[in-house]
Amino acid sequence: LVLDTKERPFACACGVTFTRRDLLRRHHRLAGHDELCAAQRGSLDTDPGGVSEQVSIRNAAADTGTVHDTSSLAPVPDSHPCAQPHVQHATPETSNLNSHDGILPHEHNHLDLSAQLLDDNFDFDTCLREFTGFLDGVGLPIEWSPFQEDLQPALTEPKENRQQSVSTRAGTPFGSWLPSAPTGNGLADVVYEKTTHRIAPEKRPFQVTEEQRSMLKGTIQCFSHLLDPSFRLPSRHALTRYVTSFFEGFHPHMPFIHLPTWQILDHPTDLMLGIAAVGAQYCFEKKVSEQLFCAGKALLMNSLRIRHERLSSSTRPSTAMAQSQINGNTSDCYAKNTPTIETVRALIVLMAFATWEPQDTLVQESFALQGVLAQVAREVGLTEETNISLQPPTLHNGGSNFDREWRQWAADESIRRTKLIAFTFLHTHSIAYNVYPVLRSNEVNLRLPCSTKEWNAPNAALWDQLRCAQKPQLLFQEALSLLLRNRDDASPLEPIPTPLGNYVLLHGLLQRIHILRDLSVPIMSKTAALPIEEIKKLEHGLRSWTSGWQQAPESSLDPNNENGPIPFTSSALLALAYVRIHLHLGPYRSLESRDPEVVARSLSQCPEVGRSDDIATALLYAVHMLGIPVRLGVDRVARSQAFFWSVRHSIASLDCAVLLSKWLTTVSTTVGQVGLSESEEKILHWVKCIVEEAYATVDFDTPWTNANDMHTPKSLSLGVLQIWTHFFMSNRQWPFINIIGQGLKKYSDMLR
């Protein structure tokens, strides 16, 4: 017999006490006191300038068993068995909205290469001088610097001065320290200058109740004749897992759903099945993810077909009546009541699922969905004048007019983001598979997205406070034109675009490179060299973009920061842009084949890379892309990148790997006739240090080159390819990336 003594010995720092430790832990999760609890367990690090607290980023795998009370379900209308009721979603906690750039832990030293120091000691090419901030920012050990012999006195500079240079330097968007790689299923700790007790909306559990699942199941049963007879809607626990994984793994990279006002059953079933399919993909549940994808696609295609037939038969009443009798009123009701913007969202999610799947049949599905998405996006309108809600927002629990205004704004901003992300993902598909852009920049003239804080505001009052402090963003075409016309490399954009806005603009610059390449193909050559004047215009645009990136207060290379991983992803696309200016690799990858042999043969046919000062910037960015996983631990990042590294990073990394490897091969064959320039010597030295570090720490089955022979460019070329091959083949999240690694290995075998 256990007596209840009424004692409550387990206390939280907020003052609440509990009788059991498990109840205290549950309170920490629900109330968002995980960080506060961590602070209680450890002492704070202090320094002369103030207090710095190490904040533990919460584990990405949400505890789906801990949820807010969801008893406030709206009643289900009895007269509409296939309707989808509104469900009150848990409201996030009010957050501390101060953003802080990450700084390197105190035990790491860094190299200060100030402009004055460089001017006094070196006569660099301009791009190398700009790149010194980049070299500092990637967090490489001091011995990796190609300037170590000449700059040892810099190490004696006071630590305070060196630390300040991290936040004030300019030149590239890599001015913030890179984060530590994740360990296991958790995300790494990040050291911030100040405490940030923020509960990101992306971290909330998204529980699917039995009532919600029943409503989804009822809707699906209306279309059972369209689905595979073996299809079964997963349990509510599985759906909770999938929805949570979608919003934690996929959505931060493409944030078009407004989470503070999002509710599961406010959206059509095809979109929910697509979300569940992608979530199951992130959960490594391949069979279920494919079943959900096929079901969502079947419902979506049926909706599009009915809408098309209804529009086509508007002048043929008899045909329309006959079609209505054949399909039944339920299907027609579903198609009529599905907002077109929701169709765009469903197409984005379903196409995203198919685009990175390893089966070539699903890849072909992505090509079919690509055309449909472009067509539907045009139908809903891609200019700011057309960006209005297709239906007024629904108020839950008797919201006020002020709440209505916020929800109306959220609906409009979500529509705008959906269209812009449709544009960027369609172009990502073009980049990956060398498809001519189906949706071009001159068709899109929406206003760039709002700030992350404004977007994530959990209530109308906080949103209004943040909105008053923001200037309206520029239109996409206006901002892109200013970047391309600018000549002084400073950002000409006011206000500075947000991270998502910068990401959209970078796709606009990349698309210009793609289209110019296609227009510049000579009749008798495959190099498709760009005109010099276009190269200068593009590089000015990229430097202007970089300047704006650095000035954006939300930009940080930490993919786990409160503003999401988009700035980190943009850094990879920036490297890709510089590489694409000098190496036309698009037609020589054949990634859509999903056949490593075909990929290898295609890579072996790509153009050679010459030696010139013009290519120095692209080489430096390619070297940086190699340095990131080596610096953080190749296997550590590769096996944890579901939370850290998007597929777009790997697409960009492949181009960087081939460019750098082919340049090293060119150096090895021509260095006897043309000696190395100062810039080339420094790039070679840096590559040598990175490759040596990788060979000292990575468990390669069979090294492709002798570790004692790393001073030759040919050996370094093979070493670069082996590091990237190992990285791609170690990926656990995306089998597609494993295929890239297999193709790169076979390509390397051809070179050896």
C-alpha positions in Angstrom: 0.0 0.0 0.0 1.4 3.4 -1.1 0.2 6.3 0.9 -0.3 9.7 -0.7 1.7 12.1 1.4 0.8 15.1 -0.7 4.5 15.9 -1.1 5.6 17.5 -4.4 9.4 17.2 -4.4 10.0 17.7 -8.1 10.1 21.4 -8.9 10.5 23.3 -12.2 12.4 26.6 -12.4 9.2 28.3 -13.2 7.8 27.5 -9.7 5.5 24.6 -10.5 6.0 21.4 -8.5 5.0 17.8 -9.1 4.7 14.5 -7.3 6.6 12.5 -9.9 9.7 13.1 -12.0 7.9 11.9 -15.2 5.2 14.6 -14.7 8.0 17.2 -14.4 9.5 16.0 -17.6 6.2 16.1 -19.3 5.7 19.7 -18.0 9.1 20.7 -19.5 8.1 19.4 -22.9 4.6 21.0 -22.9 5.7 24.3 -21.4 8.8 24.6 -23.5 11.2 24.6 -20.5 13.6 22.1 -22.0 16.2 24.8 -22.3 15.5 26.1 -18.9 15.8 22.7 -17.4 19.2 22.2 -19.2 20.4 25.5 -17.8 19.6 24.2 -14.3 21.7 21.1 -14.8 24.8 23.0 -15.9 26.6 26.1 -15.0 26.7 29.1 -17.4 29.9 30.1 -19.2 30.8 33.7 -18.4 33.3 36.0 -20.1 34.4 39.6 -19.5 31.9 40.8 -22.0 28.9 39.3 -20.5 27.2 35.9 -20.1 27.0 33.3 -22.9 24.7 30.4 -22.5 24.9 27.1 -24.4 21.5 26.4 -25.7 20.6 22.8 -26.6 18.6 22.6 -29.8 15.7 20.2 -29.1 15.7 16.8 -30.7 14.2 16.9 -34.1 12.2 13.8 -33.6 9.2 15.2 -31.7 7.6 13.2 -28.9 4.3 12.5 -30.6 2.9 11.1 -27.5 3.0 14.5 -25.8 0.3 16.8 -27.2 -2.0 19.6 -26.3 -5.6 19.0 -25.5 -7.4 18.6 -28.8 -10.9 18.1 -27.4 -12.1 21.3 -29.0 -13.0 19.7 -32.3 -15.6 21.4 -34.4 -18.7 19.4 -34.8 -19.0 17.2 -37.9 -21.8 18.2 -40.2 -24.1 15.1 -40.5 -25.4 16.2 -43.9 -22.0 16.1 -45.6 -20.3 12.8 -45.0 -17.2 13.7 -47.1 -16.8 17.2 -45.7 -13.6 18.1 -43.7 -14.2 19.9 -40.4 -12.0 22.5 -38.9 -9.8 21.3 -36.0 -8.3 23.6 -33.5 -4.6 23.2 -33.6 -2.4 23.7 -30.6 -1.2 27.3 -30.4 2.6 27.7 -30.0 4.1 29.5 -27.1 5.0 33.1 -27.4 8.6 33.2 -28.3 11.6 35.3 -27.8 12.1 36.7 -31.2 15.6 38.0 -30.9 17.9 36.3 -33.4 21.5 35.7 -32.8 24.3 34.7 -35.1 26.2 31.6 -33.9 29.8 32.0 -32.7 32.5 29.5 -32.5 33.1 27.9 -29.1 35.9 29.5 -27.1 38.3 26.6 -27.6 38.5 27.2 -31.3 40.9 29.8 -32.6 40.5 31.5 -35.9 42.6 33.4 -38.4 42.1 37.1 -38.8 42.8 38.1 -42.3 41.8 41.8 -42.3 41.9 43.8 -45.4 44.7 45.9 -44.0 46.8 42.9 -43.3 46.3 41.5 -46.8 47.1 44.9 -48.4 50.4 45.0 -46.5 51.6 41.5 -47.2 50.0 40.1 -50.4 49.1 41.1 -53.9 46.1 38.9 -54.4 43.6 38.6 -57.2 40.5 40.5 -56.0 38.4 37.3 -55.6 41.0 35.8 -53.3 41.1 39.0 -51.2 37.4 38.8 -50.8 37.6 35.1 -50.0 39.7 35.6 -46.9 36.6 36.3 -44.9 35.2 33.1 -46.4 38.3 31.2 -45.3 37.9 32.5 -41.8 34.2 31.8 -41.8 34.3 28.1 -42.7 36.0 27.4 -39.4 38.9 25.5 -40.8 41.9 24.9 -38.4 44.7 27.4 -38.6 47.0 24.9 -40.3 44.6 24.6 -43.2 45.2 28.2 -44.2 47.4 28.7 -47.3 48.7 31.8 -45.6 50.0 30.2 -42.4 53.7 30.8 -43.1 53.3 34.6 -43.6 50.6 35.3 -41.1 51.7 33.7 -37.8 51.9 37.2 -36.1 48.2 37.4 -36.5 47.8 34.7 -33.9 49.2 37.1 -31.3 46.4 39.6 -31.8 44.1 40.0 -28.8 41.3 37.5 -28.8 38.7 40.2 -28.5 39.8 41.8 -31.7 39.8 38.5 -33.6 36.4 37.7 -32.3 34.9 41.0 -33.6 36.2 40.4 -37.1 33.9 37.4 -37.3 30.8 39.6 -37.2 32.1 42.5 -39.2 33.9 40.9 -42.1 32.4 41.0 -45.6 32.9 39.2 -48.9 30.8 36.0 -48.9 27.8 34.7 -47.1 30.0 32.3 -45.1 30.8 34.9 -42.5 29.1 33.0 -39.7 30.7 30.0 -38.0 29.3 26.7 -39.3 27.4 24.6 -36.9 28.5 21.4 -35.4 27.1 18.3 -37.2 24.2 16.4 -35.7 24.9 13.3 -33.6 22.6 10.4 -34.0 19.0 11.5 -34.2 19.5 14.7 -32.3 20.7 18.1 -33.5 23.9 19.6 -32.3 24.3 22.2 -29.5 24.9 25.7 -30.8 26.6 28.4 -28.8 24.8 31.7 -29.0 25.8 35.2 -27.9 22.6 35.5 -25.8 20.0 33.2 -24.5 17.2 32.4 -26.9 14.3 30.4 -25.3 12.3 30.0 -28.5 9.9 27.2 -29.3 9.9 27.0 -33.0 6.5 26.1 -34.6 8.3 23.4 -36.6 9.1 21.6 -33.3 5.5 21.2 -32.2 4.0 17.8 -32.2 1.3 17.4 -34.9 -1.0 14.8 -33.4 -3.7 13.2 -35.6 -6.7 12.3 -33.5 -8.9 9.3 -34.2 -11.7 11.8 -35.1 -9.5 13.4 -37.7 -8.4 10.1 -39.1 -12.0 9.0 -39.4 -12.9 12.1 -41.4 -9.9 11.5 -43.7 -11.0 7.9 -44.1 -14.5 8.9 -44.9 -13.4 11.3 -47.6 -11.1 8.6 -49.1 -13.9 6.1 -49.2 -15.8 8.4 -51.5 -13.1 7.8 -54.1 -12.3 4.1 -53.3 -12.9 3.3 -57.0 -9.8 5.4 -57.9 -7.5 3.7 -55.5 -5.6 0.4 -55.3 -7.9 -2.1 -53.5 -5.1 -2.9 -51.1 -4.8 0.7 -49.9 -5.4 1.3 -46.2 -5.1 4.6 -44.5 -2.4 4.3 -41.8 -3.3 4.4 -38.1 -3.5 7.7 -36.3 -0.2 7.1 -34.7 1.5 6.5 -38.0 -0.2 9.6 -39.5 1.0 11.6 -36.5 4.5 10.4 -37.2 4.3 11.3 -40.8 2.8 14.7 -40.4 5.4 15.6 -37.7 8.2 14.4 -39.9 7.0 16.4 -42.8 7.0 19.6 -40.8 10.3 18.9 -39.2 12.2 17.5 -42.2 10.7 18.9 -45.4 8.7 22.1 -44.6 11.6 24.2 -43.1 13.2 24.0 -46.6 10.0 25.1 -48.3 7.9 27.0 -45.8 4.6 27.7 -47.6 2.1 26.5 -44.9 1.3 29.0 -42.1 1.7 26.8 -39.1 0.1 29.1 -36.4 -3.2 29.0 -38.3 -2.8 25.6 -40.0 -5.3 22.9 -39.1 -5.2 19.4 -40.5 -8.7 19.0 -41.9 -8.9 22.5 -43.3 -7.1 21.1 -46.4 -8.1 18.7 -49.2 -7.3 15.0 -48.8 -4.9 14.9 -51.7 -2.7 17.4 -50.0 -2.8 15.6 -46.7 -1.9 12.3 -48.4 1.0 14.0 -50.1 2.2 15.4 -46.7 1.9 12.0 -45.2 3.8 10.4 -48.1 6.7 12.8 -47.7 6.6 12.3 -44.0 6.7 8.5 -44.3 9.7 9.0 -46.7 11.5 10.8 -43.9 10.5 8.0 -41.5 12.2 5.5 -43.9 8.9 3.7 -44.4 9.2 3.3 -48.1 6.3 1.0 -48.9 3.7 3.1 -47.1 5.1 6.3 -48.5 4.7 5.0 -52.1 1.1 3.9 -51.3 0.2 7.3 -49.9 1.8 9.0 -52.9 -0.2 6.9 -55.4 -3.4 7.6 -53.5 -2.8 11.3 -53.2 -1.9 11.5 -56.9 -5.0 9.6 -57.9 -7.3 12.0 -56.0 -5.5 15.0 -57.3 -5.6 13.9 -61.0 -9.3 13.1 -60.6 -9.9 16.5 -59.2 -8.0 18.2 -62.1 -9.8 16.0 -64.7 -13.3 16.9 -63.4 -12.4 20.6 -63.2 -11.1 20.5 -66.7 -14.2 18.7 -68.0 -16.5 21.1 -66.3 -14.7 24.1 -67.8 -14.5 22.5 -71.2 -18.2 21.6 -71.2 -19.5 25.0 -70.0 -20.7 25.6 -73.5 -22.1 22.0 -73.8 -24.7 21.6 -71.1 -25.9 18.2 -72.2 -22.3 16.8 -72.0 -21.8 18.4 -68.6 -25.1 16.8 -67.3 -24.1 13.4 -68.6 -20.7 13.7 -67.1 -22.2 14.6 -63.8 -24.4 11.5 -63.8 -21.4 9.3 -64.6 -19.1 10.7 -61.9 -21.7 11.4 -59.3 -22.3 14.5 -57.3 -19.7 13.7 -54.6 -16.8 13.8 -57.0 -18.0 17.0 -58.6 -18.5 18.6 -55.2 -15.0 17.7 -54.2 -13.5 19.2 -57.3 -15.6 22.4 -57.1 -14.8 23.0 -53.5 -11.0 22.5 -53.7 -9.3 25.8 -53.9 -6.9 26.0 -56.8 -4.0 27.2 -54.6 -4.5 24.0 -52.6 -4.0 22.1 -55.8 -0.7 23.9 -56.3 0.4 22.9 -52.8 -0.6 19.3 -53.4 1.4 19.2 -56.7 4.4 20.7 -55.0 4.4 18.0 -52.3 3.7 15.1 -54.6 6.3 16.3 -57.2 8.8 16.7 -54.4 8.3 13.1 -53.3 8.7 11.7 -56.8 11.7 13.9 -57.8 14.1 12.3 -55.4 12.9 8.7 -55.4 15.4 6.1 -56.6 13.0 4.3 -59.0 13.1 5.7 -62.6 9.4 5.2 -62.9 8.7 7.6 -60.1 11.2 10.1 -61.6 9.1 10.0 -64.8 6.0 10.7 -62.6 7.8 13.9 -61.4 8.3 15.0 -65.0 4.6 14.6 -65.7 3.7 16.5 -62.5 6.2 19.2 -63.5 4.1 20.2 -66.5 0.9 20.1 -64.6 2.3 22.2 -61.8 3.5 24.9 -64.2 0.1 25.0 -65.9 -1.9 25.2 -62.7 0.5 27.9 -61.3 -0.1 30.0 -64.4 -3.9 29.5 -64.0 -3.9 30.8 -60.4 -1.8 33.8 -61.4 1.8 34.7 -60.8 1.6 38.4 -60.4 0.9 40.4 -57.2 -2.4 41.6 -58.6 -3.7 37.9 -58.7 -2.4 37.1 -55.2 -5.7 37.2 -53.3 -7.4 34.6 -51.3 -9.7 32.3 -53.1 -11.9 32.1 -50.1 -12.1 34.0 -46.8 -10.3 32.5 -43.8 -12.3 30.5 -41.4 -12.6 31.8 -37.8 -12.3 29.2 -35.1 -13.9 29.6 -31.7 -15.4 32.9 -32.5 -12.3 34.9 -33.4 -12.4 38.7 -33.4 -12.1 41.0 -36.4 -8.5 41.6 -35.5 -7.9 37.9 -35.6 -9.7 37.8 -38.9 -7.3 40.4 -40.3 -4.4 38.3 -39.2 -5.8 35.2 -40.7 -6.6 37.0 -44.0 -3.0 38.2 -44.1 -1.7 34.7 -43.4 -3.8 33.3 -46.2 -2.5 35.9 -48.7 1.1 35.4 -47.6 0.7 31.6 -47.8 -0.6 31.9 -51.3 2.3 34.1 -52.3 4.8 31.7 -50.8 3.2 28.8 -52.4 3.5 30.3 -55.8 7.1 31.4 -55.3 8.1 28.0 -53.9 6.4 26.3 -56.9 8.7 28.5 -59.1 11.8 27.5 -57.1 11.1 23.8 -57.0 10.3 23.6 -60.6 13.7 25.2 -61.3 15.4 22.8 -58.8 13.9 20.0 -61.0 15.4 21.7 -64.0 18.8 22.0 -62.4 18.8 18.3 -61.3 17.7 16.9 -64.7 18.8 19.6 -67.1 15.3 20.4 -68.2 14.7 23.8 -69.8 12.8 25.9 -67.2 9.1 25.4 -67.6 8.3 28.5 -65.5 10.5 31.4 -66.2 11.4 34.5 -64.1 9.7 36.9 -66.5 6.4 35.1 -65.7 6.7 35.7 -61.9 6.2 39.1 -60.4 5.1 38.5 -56.9 6.2 40.5 -53.9 9.1 38.7 -52.1 8.2 36.9 -48.8 7.9 38.6 -45.5 10.3 38.2 -42.6 10.5 34.9 -40.7 9.5 36.5 -37.4 6.4 38.0 -39.0 5.5 34.7 -40.7 6.0 32.7 -37.5 4.1 35.1 -35.2 1.8 32.9 -33.1 -1.0 35.3 -32.6 -2.5 38.4 -34.1 -1.2 40.9 -31.5 2.4 39.8 -32.0 2.0 39.8 -35.7 0.7 43.3 -35.8 3.6 44.5 -33.6 6.1 42.9 -36.0 4.3 44.0 -39.2 4.5 47.7 -38.1 8.3 47.5 -38.0 8.6 46.0 -41.5 8.8 47.7 -44.9 7.0 46.1 -47.8 9.3 43.8 -49.8 10.2 44.5 -53.4 8.6 42.7 -56.3 10.6 39.7 -57.6 11.3 41.1 -61.1 12.3 44.5 -59.7 14.7 43.0 -57.2 16.2 40.6 -59.8 16.7 43.5 -62.3 18.4 45.6 -59.6 20.9 42.8 -58.9 21.8 42.4 -62.5 22.1 46.1 -63.2 24.2 46.8 -60.1 28.0 47.5 -60.7 29.5 48.3 -57.3 28.9 44.9 -55.7 27.0 46.4 -52.8 23.4 45.3 -52.3 21.1 47.7 -54.2 17.9 46.2 -52.6 15.9 48.1 -50.0 14.6 46.6 -47.9 17.0 43.7 -47.7 15.2 40.5 -48.8 14.4 37.9 -46.2 16.2 34.4 -46.3 13.3 33.0 -48.4 13.3 36.0 -50.6 17.1 35.7 -51.2 16.6 32.0 -52.0 14.0 32.9 -54.7 16.3 35.6 -56.2 19.2 33.2 -56.3 17.0 30.8 -58.3 16.3 33.7 -60.7 20.1 34.2 -61.2 20.7 30.5 -61.7 17.9 30.3 -64.2 19.5 33.1 -66.2 22.7 31.1 -66.4 20.7 28.0 -67.5 18.9 29.9 -70.3 22.0 31.8 -71.5 23.8 28.4 -71.7 21.1 27.1 -73.9 21.2 30.2 -76.1 25.0 30.1 -76.3 25.5 26.6 -77.6 27.8 26.8 -80.6 27.1 24.5 -83.6 30.4 22.6 -83.4 31.2 22.8 -79.6 29.6 21.4 -76.5 31.2 23.8 -74.1 28.5 26.5 -74.5 30.8 29.2 -73.2 29.1 32.3 -71.9 29.9 35.7 -73.4 32.4 37.6 -71.3 29.9 40.5 -70.8 27.3 38.1 -69.5 29.8 36.5 -67.1 30.7 39.9 -65.7 27.0 40.8 -65.3 26.2 37.5 -63.6 29.2 37.7 -61.2 28.3 41.3 -60.3 24.8 40.1 -59.6 26.0 37.2 -57.5 28.3 39.6 -55.5 25.4 42.0 -55.0 23.2 39.1 -53.9 26.0 38.0 -51.4 26.2 41.5 -50.0 22.4 41.5 -49.4 22.6 38.1 -47.9 25.2 39.3 -45.3 23.1 42.3 -44.4 19.9 40.4 -43.8 19.5 40.1 -40.0 18.0 36.6 -40.4 20.9 35.2 -42.4 23.0 32.6 -40.6 24.7 29.4 -41.8 23.3 27.5 -38.8 20.6 25.3 -40.4 19.1 24.8 -36.9 18.6 28.5 -36.2 15.1 29.9 -35.6 15.0 31.2 -39.2 15.4 27.8 -40.6 18.0 26.1 -43.0 17.2 28.2 -46.1 20.3 30.5 -45.7 22.5 27.4 -45.4 20.8 25.9 -48.5 21.3 29.2 -50.3 25.1 29.0 -49.7 25.2 25.7 -51.6 23.2 27.2 -54.5 25.6 30.2 -54.6 28.5 27.8 -55.1 26.6 26.0 -57.8 25.9 29.3 -59.6 29.6 30.2 -59.7 30.5 26.7 -60.9 27.7 26.7 -63.6 29.2 29.9 -65.0 32.4 28.1 -65.9 31.4 24.4 -66.3 28.4 23.4 -68.3 27.8 20.1 -66.5 24.0 20.0 -66.8 23.9 17.7 -69.9 26.6 15.4 -68.6 25.0 13.9 -65.5 22.0 11.9 -66.6 20.7 11.7 -63.1 17.2 10.9 -64.3 18.4 7.5 -65.5 19.0 6.3 -62.0 21.7 4.1 -63.5 25.3 4.6 -62.0 26.8 3.3 -65.3 25.0 5.9 -67.3 25.9 8.7 -64.9 29.6 7.7 -65.0 29.7 7.7 -68.8 28.0 11.0 -69.0 30.4 12.6 -66.5 33.3 11.3 -68.5 32.1 13.2 -71.6 31.8 16.6 -69.9 34.1 19.4 -71.1 37.6 20.0 -69.7 38.3 22.8 -67.3 40.9 25.3 -68.2 43.4 27.3 -66.1 42.7 31.0 -65.7 42.2 33.7 -63.1 38.5 33.9 -64.2 37.8 30.5 -62.7 39.4 31.2 -59.3 36.1 32.2 -57.5 34.3 29.1 -58.7 37.2 27.0 -57.5 37.3 28.6 -54.1 33.6 27.9 -53.6 34.1 24.3 -54.8 36.9 23.9 -52.3 34.6 25.3 -49.6 31.9 22.8 -50.4 34.4 20.1 -49.9 35.7 21.6 -46.6 32.3 21.7 -44.9 31.8 17.9 -44.5 35.5 17.3 -43.8 35.5 20.1 -41.2 32.4 18.7 -39.5 33.1 15.0 -40.0 32.2 13.3 -43.3 30.4 10.3 -41.8 28.9 12.3 -39.1 27.2 14.7 -41.4 26.4 12.1 -44.1 24.5 9.9 -41.7 22.6 12.7 -40.0 21.7 14.9 -42.9 18.0 14.3 -42.8 18.0 17.3 -40.4 21.0 19.1 -41.8 21.6 18.7 -45.5 19.0 19.0 -48.2 19.1 17.1 -51.5 19.9 20.5 -53.1 23.3 20.5 -51.3 24.2 17.2 -52.9 23.1 18.3 -56.4 25.4 21.4 -55.9 28.2 19.3 -54.4 28.3 17.0 -57.5 29.0 20.0 -59.8 31.6 21.3 -57.3 33.3 17.9 -57.1 33.6 17.5 -60.8 34.8 21.1 -61.4 37.5 20.8 -58.8 38.6 17.3 -59.8 38.8 18.3 -63.5 40.8 21.4 -62.7 43.3 19.4 -60.7 43.6 17.0 -63.6 44.3 19.9 -66.0 46.9 21.2 -63.6 48.6 17.9 -63.5 48.9 17.7 -67.3 49.9 21.3 -67.9 52.0 22.3 -65.0 55.2 21.2 -66.9 54.5 23.8 -69.6 52.9 26.5 -67.5 53.9 27.0 -64.0 51.5 27.6 -61.1 50.3 31.1 -60.4 50.2 32.4 -56.9 46.5 31.9 -56.7 46.8 28.3 -58.0 49.5 27.5 -55.4 47.3 28.6 -52.6 44.2 26.7 -53.9 46.3 23.6 -54.2 47.7 24.0 -50.7 44.2 24.3 -49.3 42.9 21.3 -51.2 45.9 19.3 -50.0 45.2 20.1 -46.4 41.5 19.2 -46.6 42.2 15.9 -48.4 44.9 15.0 -45.9 42.5 15.7 -43.1 39.9 13.5 -44.7 42.3 10.6 -45.3 43.4 10.8 -41.7 39.9 10.6 -40.2 37.6 8.9 -42.7 37.4 5.1 -42.8 37.8 4.5 -46.5 37.7 0.8 -47.5 40.5 1.2 -50.0 42.2 4.6 -50.5 42.3 5.6 -54.1 45.6 7.4 -53.7 48.7 7.1 -51.6 48.5 9.3 -48.5 52.2 10.0 -48.9 51.7 11.2 -52.4 49.2 14.0 -51.8 51.4 16.7 -53.2 50.6 15.8 -56.8 47.5 17.4 -58.4 46.5 14.0 -59.9 46.4 12.4 -56.5 44.5 15.3 -55.1 42.0 15.0 -58.0 41.3 11.3 -57.1 41.2 12.2 -53.4 38.5 14.9 -53.9 36.4 12.4 -55.8 36.8 9.7 -53.2 35.7 12.0 -50.4 32.6 13.0 -52.2 31.9 9.5 -53.3 32.1 8.3 -49.7 29.9 11.1 -48.5 27.2 10.4 -51.1 27.2 6.7 -50.5 27.0 7.1 -46.7 23.7 9.0 -47.0 20.9 7.2 -45.1 18.0 9.5 -45.9 17.9 9.6 -49.7 18.8 6.5 -51.8 18.9 8.8 -54.8 22.1 10.4 -53.3 23.6 6.9 -53.0 23.1 6.5 -56.7 25.0 9.7 -57.3 27.8 8.3 -55.2 27.9 5.0 -57.1 28.0 6.9 -60.4 30.8 9.1 -59.1 32.8 6.0 -58.1 32.4 4.4 -61.5 33.5 7.7 -63.1 36.6 7.7 -60.8 37.4 4.1 -61.8 37.5 5.4 -65.4 40.1 8.0 -64.4 42.3 5.7 -62.4 
